[in-house]
Amino acid sequence: MKGRRLFSALGLGLGLALALLWLLSGPGARLPVVRAASHTVCPAGPPTCDYSTIQAAVDAAADGDTIKVAAGTYTDVQERPVPAGYPSPPASGTITQVVYISKSVTIRGGYTTTNGFADPPNPEANPTTLDALGQGRVLVIAGEISPTIEGLRITGGDASGLGGSVRGWDAGGGVYVASATAAIRNNLVFSNVAMTGGGALFDDSPGTVLSNNVISGNSARSGGGLKFGNSPTATLIANTICGNMAHSAGAGMKNHAGVLFEYSDNATLISNTISGNWAANDCGGVCFEISHNAVLSHNVIISNTRGRGWDGRGVGVYLKDSENADLVGNTISSNTAYAPDAPGTIWGGGLCIDHSTATLISNTVRANGATRGGGLYVASNSIVTLTSNTIAGNVVYDTCGTWCESPKGTGGGLHLSDSTATLANNVIADNRVEVAGGGLYVERSAIRLLHSTIARNGGGDGSGVYITGTSDLSSSVVMTNTILVSHTVGITVAAGNTATLTATLWGTGTWVNQADWGGEGAIFTGTINLWGDPDFVDPDMGDYHIGPDSAARDAGVAAGVTSDMDGDPRPIGTRYDIGADEFRWRIYLPVTVKNHP
């Protein structure tokens, strides 16, 4: 009997076990939930919180855990062995930092012990500062992991002697990320130094996301604020990258003050502010070298500067050897050299596009300065398409004497050299030069302009458009449906070059050109030439829409452009308007004011 009962019990147990396995593996099965742990850190340590150092919490955590860090300043610097694959390691075989992260954890600052680390944190009210005090980096994130860093003040990092760059440079003063896919949000990264990537360096780190951070006051020889090297698909959203410098100690060029992408394709920048960064040589703001398929949308790139180094390119934006960049709806403004008498040539105050392909749509390029191409400089077999941009109030200067490469002081709005361009629905106005081509300077290039408004550009020889070339490589310009008004000379074509114009409004009265065309080259003005008032709405305020009395209305020809600079359809009516704007009546409804008792 006893044996039978044991056999029955075993059979029942086995049956229950099989039934449980079936339930767990069947449709709708509910497996046990493993919940991520939370660890707390505060300066006082236990028993107020779990740990007194962030490193201790990271060491105790598992993947998926959250580390909540209370307000305070954390200065303890840890020493760890260099990670696998680390370039140019120091002879000691170790690196120093406040926190070394090799797990997919979340580190979040802004908590307070008074409410028991309750969510949500408030980093502004409860500042959580990680300060390396110049004794190493602040954060190192290494390995194929996906951590999240939020709400921290990251400062005092110094990468001196720590290596980390394939060039042998000391890299990533504030944050060093190698091989990881990191999410970095709502942090302040400031006053960190390195030879490259002063604020942060991302090496071989695909898919990194930065959002709502402030990257400020960092310094490096290259990549003062941020550098991405071999790190594709980086996404930057609503960050402020300001006041960083490419001017660290040591000889050599000092480039890329704001953010640099090098061998890093498919970068996306949306609604960032890149301002007040300073490079001794190339690129004060946003810089791409051999980095393809970048998208820049609705960023503000403003007041970046180029200092007293030798030559400089792209004070605001620099594209070098990079294909298929798309710039849409950005404001690129007030980027210029440190001083007009700085030695060397500055190519492209707003943008320099060098041996690259790019499409620019609905950008505002205003009040930038350089010695060649105040707004844009396009060169070295670049191919560009510009649609519905405003290029206004830019300036080029020729006050650096024999230091500057000749020609200088050319192309106030746009300078095109050895390249190909198509422009449609652009406004090029109120730009100035000291030599030639107040609005547009073309050398050894082919360019097609459709529905352009080129107005009131000045300085130098007074030419709004200047076309030139060499004996073995001339320029060819085709302009259709163009408003070309208020210049000393509307268009000048040098000997051996060609301009073909169709449907041009030349202007009268206050908008007259003193001479509509000149030069020894070939100018074909076509059969539609008008002299009249463009009737701009408010040009002194930068509004170059045409009014109801514009001579440009219904005066153009079909050029394959089906919308205007605002996206309004073309034509409105039976014929196309000349210039960037297609006139439409704007209806303003009366405002009804109700009297209340």
C-alpha positions in Angstrom: 0.0 0.0 0.0 2.8 2.3 0.9 4.5 1.7 -2.4 1.2 2.3 -4.3 0.6 5.6 -2.5 4.2 6.7 -3.3 3.7 5.8 -6.9 0.4 7.6 -7.0 1.9 10.7 -5.4 4.7 10.7 -7.9 2.3 10.3 -10.8 0.2 13.1 -9.5 3.2 15.4 -9.0 4.5 14.6 -12.5 1.1 15.3 -13.9 0.8 18.6 -12.2 4.3 19.5 -13.3 3.5 18.6 -16.9 0.3 20.6 -16.7 2.2 23.6 -15.3 4.7 23.4 -18.1 1.9 23.3 -20.7 0.2 26.3 -19.2 3.5 28.3 -19.2 4.3 27.4 -22.8 0.8 27.6 -24.3 -0.9 30.6 -25.9 -1.3 33.5 -23.5 1.2 32.0 -21.1 2.4 34.4 -18.3 6.0 34.0 -17.5 7.5 35.2 -14.2 8.3 38.9 -14.3 11.9 39.9 -13.4 11.7 43.5 -12.2 14.7 45.8 -12.5 16.2 47.0 -9.3 16.7 50.5 -8.2 19.9 51.7 -6.4 20.3 55.0 -4.6 23.3 57.2 -4.2 23.9 60.2 -1.9 27.0 61.9 -0.5 26.2 60.7 3.0 26.0 57.1 2.0 24.2 54.5 4.2 21.9 54.5 5.9 20.5 57.6 4.1 20.9 55.8 0.8 22.5 52.6 -0.6 25.9 54.0 -1.7 28.0 57.1 -1.3 29.6 56.7 -4.8 28.1 56.2 -8.2 30.7 53.7 -9.1 29.8 51.4 -6.2 26.1 51.5 -7.3 27.1 50.7 -10.9 29.3 47.8 -9.8 26.4 46.3 -7.8 23.8 46.9 -10.5 22.6 44.5 -13.2 21.6 45.2 -16.7 18.3 47.2 -16.7 18.8 48.6 -13.2 18.3 52.2 -12.4 20.7 54.3 -10.3 19.1 57.3 -8.6 21.6 59.9 -7.6 20.8 62.6 -5.1 22.0 66.2 -5.3 25.6 66.8 -4.4 29.1 66.8 -5.9 30.8 63.5 -6.6 34.5 63.8 -7.1 35.9 60.4 -6.5 38.1 59.2 -9.4 38.3 55.5 -10.1 41.0 53.6 -11.9 40.1 50.8 -14.2 41.9 48.6 -16.8 41.5 49.9 -20.3 38.6 48.2 -22.2 39.2 45.8 -25.1 40.1 47.4 -28.4 41.0 50.7 -26.7 43.2 52.8 -29.1 46.4 54.3 -27.9 46.2 53.0 -24.3 48.4 54.6 -21.7 51.5 52.8 -20.6 50.0 52.1 -17.2 47.2 49.9 -18.8 44.6 51.8 -16.7 42.4 54.8 -17.2 40.8 57.1 -14.6 37.3 58.5 -14.4 34.6 59.2 -11.9 32.3 56.5 -13.3 33.1 53.5 -15.5 30.0 52.0 -17.1 30.0 48.5 -18.7 26.4 47.6 -18.2 23.1 48.7 -19.7 22.0 50.7 -16.7 20.2 54.0 -16.2 22.0 56.7 -14.2 19.7 59.6 -13.3 20.4 62.7 -11.3 18.2 65.3 -9.7 16.9 63.4 -6.7 16.7 64.4 -3.1 16.9 62.3 0.0 14.2 64.3 1.8 11.4 62.6 -0.2 13.0 59.2 -0.4 14.3 59.5 -4.0 10.7 59.8 -5.3 10.1 60.3 -9.0 10.2 62.4 -10.9 13.6 64.0 -10.2 14.3 67.7 -10.6 17.9 68.3 -11.8 17.5 72.1 -11.7 16.4 72.1 -8.0 18.7 69.3 -7.0 21.9 69.7 -9.0 23.9 66.4 -9.3 27.5 67.2 -10.2 30.1 64.7 -11.3 33.4 66.6 -11.1 36.7 64.9 -12.1 38.7 67.9 -10.8 41.1 67.5 -13.8 42.2 64.1 -12.6 40.7 62.1 -15.4 37.5 61.7 -17.4 34.1 62.0 -15.8 32.3 59.1 -17.6 33.6 56.2 -19.6 31.0 54.0 -21.3 32.5 51.0 -22.9 31.3 47.8 -24.6 28.3 46.7 -26.6 25.8 48.1 -24.1 22.9 50.5 -24.1 23.0 52.8 -21.0 21.0 55.9 -20.3 22.5 59.0 -18.7 20.1 61.7 -17.4 20.1 64.8 -15.4 23.8 65.1 -14.5 26.3 68.0 -14.4 29.4 66.6 -16.0 32.5 68.8 -15.5 36.2 68.9 -14.7 37.1 66.1 -17.0 40.6 66.0 -18.5 41.7 63.2 -20.9 45.4 64.1 -20.7 47.6 61.0 -20.9 44.6 58.7 -21.3 44.7 58.1 -25.1 41.6 56.7 -26.7 42.0 58.0 -30.2 43.2 56.1 -33.3 45.4 59.1 -34.0 47.1 58.7 -30.7 45.3 61.8 -29.2 43.8 61.9 -25.7 40.1 61.7 -26.3 36.8 62.5 -24.6 37.4 64.8 -21.7 33.9 64.8 -20.2 32.4 61.6 -21.6 34.2 58.8 -23.5 31.9 56.3 -25.3 33.4 53.3 -27.1 31.3 50.7 -29.0 28.2 51.5 -26.9 24.7 52.8 -28.0 24.0 55.4 -25.4 21.0 57.6 -24.7 22.3 60.9 -23.1 19.5 63.3 -22.0 19.0 66.5 -20.1 22.7 66.8 -18.9 25.0 69.7 -18.6 28.5 68.9 -20.0 30.8 71.8 -19.3 34.4 72.8 -18.7 36.0 69.6 -19.9 39.3 69.3 -22.0 40.9 66.8 -24.3 42.9 66.8 -27.5 39.8 65.6 -29.4 36.2 65.5 -28.2 36.5 68.0 -25.3 33.0 67.6 -24.1 32.4 64.1 -25.3 33.8 61.6 -27.8 31.9 58.7 -29.4 34.1 56.1 -31.0 32.6 53.2 -33.0 29.3 53.9 -31.2 26.3 53.4 -33.5 22.8 54.7 -32.7 23.7 57.1 -30.0 21.0 59.6 -29.1 21.6 63.0 -27.4 18.6 65.1 -26.5 18.0 68.3 -24.4 21.6 68.5 -23.3 23.8 71.6 -22.9 27.3 71.1 -24.1 29.2 74.3 -23.1 32.6 75.7 -22.4 34.6 72.6 -23.4 37.9 72.7 -25.3 39.9 70.4 -27.6 42.3 70.7 -30.6 39.5 69.0 -32.7 35.9 68.6 -31.7 35.7 71.1 -28.8 32.2 70.2 -27.9 31.4 66.8 -29.4 33.1 64.4 -31.7 31.6 61.3 -33.4 34.2 59.0 -35.0 33.1 55.9 -36.9 29.7 56.3 -35.2 26.8 56.1 -37.7 23.2 57.0 -37.1 23.8 59.5 -34.3 20.7 61.5 -33.4 20.9 65.0 -31.8 17.6 66.6 -30.8 17.1 70.0 -29.0 20.6 70.2 -27.6 22.4 73.5 -27.0 26.1 73.3 -28.1 27.6 76.6 -27.2 30.8 78.4 -26.2 33.1 75.5 -27.0 36.6 76.0 -28.4 39.0 74.3 -30.8 42.1 75.8 -29.4 43.7 73.5 -27.0 47.4 73.6 -26.3 50.0 72.3 -28.7 51.0 72.9 -32.3 48.9 72.1 -35.4 45.5 72.9 -36.8 42.7 73.6 -34.3 39.4 72.7 -35.9 35.8 71.8 -35.3 34.7 73.8 -32.3 31.0 72.8 -31.9 30.3 69.2 -33.1 32.3 67.1 -35.5 31.2 64.0 -37.4 34.1 62.0 -38.9 33.4 58.8 -40.8 30.0 58.9 -39.3 27.1 58.5 -41.8 23.4 59.1 -41.3 23.6 61.7 -38.6 20.3 63.5 -37.8 20.3 66.9 -36.1 16.9 68.4 -35.3 16.1 71.6 -33.4 19.5 72.1 -31.9 21.1 75.4 -31.1 24.8 75.6 -32.0 26.1 79.0 -31.0 29.1 81.0 -29.9 31.7 78.2 -30.6 35.2 79.3 -31.6 37.7 77.5 -33.8 41.2 78.8 -34.7 41.0 77.3 -38.2 38.2 75.3 -39.8 34.5 75.1 -38.7 33.2 76.9 -35.7 29.7 75.2 -35.6 28.7 71.9 -37.3 31.3 69.9 -39.1 31.2 66.8 -41.4 34.2 65.1 -42.8 33.7 62.0 -44.9 30.2 61.6 -43.3 27.4 60.9 -45.7 23.6 61.2 -45.6 23.4 63.8 -42.9 20.1 65.5 -42.2 20.0 68.9 -40.5 16.5 70.2 -39.8 15.3 73.4 -38.1 18.6 74.0 -36.2 19.8 77.4 -35.2 23.5 77.8 -36.1 24.5 81.3 -34.9 27.4 83.5 -33.9 30.1 80.9 -34.3 33.5 82.3 -35.0 36.8 81.6 -36.6 39.9 83.0 -34.9 43.4 84.0 -35.9 44.7 80.7 -37.3 46.0 80.4 -40.8 43.1 79.6 -43.2 39.6 78.6 -42.3 36.5 77.0 -43.8 32.9 76.9 -42.9 32.5 79.1 -39.9 28.9 78.0 -39.4 28.7 74.7 -41.2 31.4 72.7 -43.0 30.8 69.8 -45.3 34.0 68.1 -46.5 34.1 65.0 -48.7 30.5 64.2 -47.6 27.7 63.1 -49.9 23.9 63.6 -49.8 23.5 66.1 -47.0 20.1 67.6 -46.5 19.6 70.9 -44.8 16.0 72.0 -44.2 14.6 75.0 -42.4 17.8 75.9 -40.6 18.8 79.4 -39.5 22.5 80.0 -40.2 23.3 83.5 -39.0 26.0 85.8 -37.8 28.8 83.3 -38.2 32.0 85.1 -39.1 35.8 85.4 -38.6 37.1 86.8 -35.3 38.4 89.9 -37.0 38.6 91.2 -40.6 42.4 91.5 -40.4 42.9 87.8 -39.3 45.6 86.3 -41.6 44.6 83.7 -44.2 41.5 83.1 -46.3 38.1 82.3 -44.8 35.9 80.3 -47.2 32.2 80.3 -46.4 31.0 82.3 -43.4 27.6 80.5 -43.2 28.5 77.3 -45.0 31.4 75.8 -46.8 30.6 72.9 -49.1 33.8 71.3 -50.2 33.9 68.3 -52.5 30.4 67.3 -51.3 26.8 67.0 -52.5 24.1 68.8 -50.6 20.5 69.9 -50.9 19.4 73.1 -49.1 15.7 73.8 -48.7 14.0 76.7 -46.9 17.1 77.8 -44.9 17.8 81.3 -43.8 21.5 82.2 -44.3 21.9 85.7 -43.0 24.6 88.2 -41.7 27.5 85.8 -42.0 31.0 86.9 -43.0 34.2 85.6 -44.8 36.8 86.6 -47.4 35.1 84.4 -50.0 31.5 83.4 -49.9 30.0 85.4 -47.1 26.8 83.2 -47.0 27.9 80.1 -48.8 31.1 78.9 -50.4 30.8 75.9 -52.8 33.9 74.3 -54.3 35.9 71.3 -55.4 33.5 69.6 -57.7 30.6 69.9 -55.3 27.0 69.4 -56.6 24.4 71.5 -54.8 20.7 72.1 -55.1 19.2 75.2 -53.3 15.5 75.6 -53.1 13.5 78.4 -51.4 16.4 79.7 -49.3 16.9 83.3 -48.2 20.5 84.4 -48.5 20.7 87.9 -47.2 22.8 90.5 -45.4 26.0 88.5 -45.7 29.4 90.1 -46.2 32.8 89.4 -47.6 35.9 91.5 -46.9 39.4 92.1 -48.4 41.4 93.6 -45.6 43.9 90.9 -44.9 46.3 92.0 -47.6 48.8 89.6 -49.0 47.8 86.9 -46.6 44.6 86.1 -48.4 44.4 83.8 -51.4 43.3 85.6 -54.6 40.6 86.3 -55.5 39.3 87.5 -52.2 36.4 89.7 -51.3 34.1 87.9 -53.7 30.6 86.3 -53.5 28.7 88.2 -50.8 25.8 85.8 -50.8 27.1 82.8 -52.7 30.5 81.9 -54.2 30.6 78.9 -56.5 33.9 77.5 -57.6 34.6 74.5 -59.8 31.2 73.1 -59.0 27.6 72.5 -60.3 24.5 74.1 -58.8 20.8 74.3 -59.4 18.9 77.1 -57.7 15.1 77.6 -57.6 12.9 80.1 -55.7 15.8 81.7 -53.8 16.1 85.2 -52.5 19.7 86.6 -52.7 19.5 90.2 -51.3 21.4 92.9 -49.4 24.7 91.1 -49.4 28.0 93.0 -49.7 31.5 92.5 -51.1 34.7 94.5 -51.5 35.7 93.1 -54.9 33.0 91.5 -57.1 29.7 89.5 -57.1 27.7 91.1 -54.3 25.0 88.5 -54.6 26.6 85.7 -56.6 30.1 85.0 -57.8 30.7 82.1 -60.2 34.1 80.8 -61.3 34.8 77.8 -63.5 31.3 76.4 -62.8 27.9 75.6 -64.3 24.9 77.0 -62.6 21.2 77.1 -63.4 18.9 79.6 -61.6 15.1 79.4 -61.8 12.7 82.0 -60.3 15.4 83.9 -58.5 15.1 87.2 -56.7 18.5 88.9 -56.7 18.2 92.4 -55.3 20.2 95.3 -53.7 23.5 93.6 -53.4 26.5 96.0 -53.3 30.1 96.8 -52.8 33.2 96.3 -54.9 32.5 96.7 -58.6 28.8 96.8 -57.9 27.9 93.6 -59.7 25.0 91.7 -58.4 26.1 88.6 -60.3 29.7 88.1 -61.5 30.7 85.3 -64.0 34.3 84.3 -64.6 36.6 81.4 -65.4 39.9 80.5 -66.9 41.1 79.9 -70.4 40.7 76.1 -70.0 37.6 76.1 -67.8 34.9 78.7 -68.3 31.6 79.2 -66.5 28.1 78.8 -68.0 25.1 80.3 -66.3 21.4 79.9 -67.2 18.9 82.2 -65.5 15.2 81.9 -66.0 12.4 84.1 -64.5 14.8 86.4 -62.6 14.3 89.6 -60.7 17.7 91.3 -61.0 17.4 94.8 -59.6 19.1 97.6 -57.7 22.8 97.0 -58.5 25.5 99.1 -60.1 25.7 96.4 -62.7 23.1 93.7 -62.7 25.3 91.0 -64.2 28.9 91.0 -65.3 30.3 88.3 -67.5 34.1 88.1 -68.0 35.6 87.2 -71.3 35.3 83.5 -72.4 32.2 82.9 -70.2 28.5 82.7 -71.0 25.2 83.8 -69.4 21.9 83.0 -70.9 18.8 84.8 -69.5 15.2 84.3 -70.1 12.4 86.4 -68.7 14.2 89.0 -66.6 12.8 91.9 -64.6 15.6 94.6 -64.5 13.9 97.2 -62.4 13.1 101.0 -62.6 13.0 103.9 -60.2 14.5 103.0 -56.8 15.1 99.5 -58.1 17.0 100.4 -61.2 20.4 99.0 -62.1 22.8 101.7 -63.2 23.8 99.2 -65.9 21.8 96.0 -66.4 24.8 94.0 -67.8 28.4 94.3 -68.7 31.7 92.6 -69.2 33.4 91.1 -72.3 31.7 87.7 -72.1 28.7 86.4 -74.0 25.3 87.6 -72.6 22.1 86.4 -74.2 19.2 88.2 -72.7 16.4 86.5 -74.6 13.1 88.0 -75.8 11.4 88.8 -72.5 13.1 91.7 -70.8 11.1 94.0 -68.5 11.9 97.2 -66.8 9.5 98.0 -64.0 8.9 98.1 -60.2 9.1 94.7 -58.5 6.8 96.1 -55.7 8.4 94.2 -52.9 6.3 94.1 -49.7 8.8 95.3 -47.2 12.4 94.8 -48.3 13.9 96.9 -45.5 12.5 94.2 -43.2 13.7 91.4 -45.4 10.3 90.7 -47.0 10.9 90.2 -50.7 7.4 88.9 -51.6 5.9 90.8 -54.5 2.9 93.0 -54.2 -0.2 93.4 -56.4 1.5 96.1 -58.6 4.7 94.2 -59.3 5.9 94.1 -62.9 6.9 90.5 -62.2 3.3 89.3 -62.1 2.2 87.0 -65.0 5.4 87.9 -66.9 7.4 84.7 -66.8 7.7 81.5 -68.7 7.2 77.8 -67.7 10.5 76.6 -66.2 9.4 73.3 -64.6 9.0 74.9 -61.1 5.5 74.1 -59.8 5.6 75.9 -56.4 7.2 79.1 -55.0 9.4 79.9 -52.0 6.4 79.5 -49.7 5.1 76.3 -51.3 2.3 78.2 -53.1 1.4 76.6 -56.5 2.8 78.0 -59.7 1.2 79.5 -61.7 -1.6 81.2 -59.8 -3.6 82.5 -62.8 -2.7 82.0 -66.4 1.1 82.8 -66.4 4.1 82.4 -64.1 5.4 85.2 -62.0 9.0 86.2 -62.2 11.1 85.8 -59.1 11.0 83.6 -56.0 7.5 84.5 -55.0 4.2 83.7 -56.9 1.8 86.5 -56.0 -1.4 85.6 -54.3 -4.0 87.7 -52.8 -3.9 87.6 -49.0 -7.3 88.0 -47.5 -7.5 89.5 -44.0 -10.8 88.9 -42.2 -12.2 91.8 -40.2 -11.9 91.5 -36.4 -15.2 91.7 -34.5 -15.0 93.3 -31.1 -17.9 92.5 -28.8 -19.0 95.0 -26.2 -19.7 93.3 -22.9 -22.0 94.9 -20.2 
